[in-house]
Amino acid sequence: MGPYAPGFFAGSIFTAYVAGLLVQFDIARMESATQRQIDSLREQALHIRERFHRIQQEILLNQAS
């Protein structure tokens, strides 16, 4: 082994460590974005459901009249 082998070994370990941290950060960021999208869709679905029930009540009241 030459004189540069220990430096190369240490550098490759450090690079792998940093890459692992970046991958973990990216996964956490994607999960957060996905959760925000799920929450947004859930909120939109609740609004649509509420509108549907109001329209349904109006139709039922108009039919009863």
C-alpha positions in Angstrom: 0.0 0.0 0.0 1.3 3.4 -0.9 1.4 6.5 1.3 -2.0 7.7 0.0 -4.0 4.6 0.9 -4.9 5.6 4.4 -6.1 9.0 3.2 -8.1 7.4 0.4 -9.7 5.0 2.9 -10.6 7.7 5.4 -12.0 9.9 2.6 -14.1 7.1 1.2 -15.5 6.4 4.7 -16.3 10.1 5.2 -17.9 10.3 1.8 -20.1 7.3 2.4 -21.1 8.8 5.8 -22.1 12.1 4.3 -24.0 10.4 1.5 -25.9 8.4 4.1 -26.8 11.5 6.0 -28.0 13.2 2.8 -30.2 10.2 1.9 -31.7 10.1 5.3 -32.5 13.9 5.1 -34.0 13.4 1.6 -36.2 10.6 2.8 -37.4 12.6 5.8 -38.1 15.6 3.6 -40.1 13.4 1.1 -42.1 11.9 4.0 -42.9 15.4 5.3 -44.1 16.5 1.8 -46.2 13.4 1.4 -47.8 13.9 4.8 -48.6 17.5 3.9 -50.2 16.3 0.6 -52.3 13.7 2.5 -53.5 16.3 5.0 -54.4 18.7 2.2 -56.3 15.9 0.4 -58.1 15.0 3.6 -59.2 18.6 4.2 -60.4 18.9 0.6 -62.4 15.7 0.9 -64.0 16.9 4.1 -65.1 20.1 2.3 -66.5 18.2 -0.6 -68.4 15.9 1.7 -69.8 18.8 3.7 -71.0 20.4 0.4 -72.5 17.1 -0.7 -74.5 16.8 2.5 -75.8 20.4 2.3 -76.9 19.8 -1.3 -78.5 16.5 -0.3 -80.4 18.2 2.5 -81.6 20.9 0.2 -82.8 18.3 -2.3 -84.6 16.4 0.4 -86.3 19.5 1.7 -87.4 20.6 -1.7 -88.9 17.1 -2.4 -90.8 17.2 0.8 -92.3 20.6 0.0 
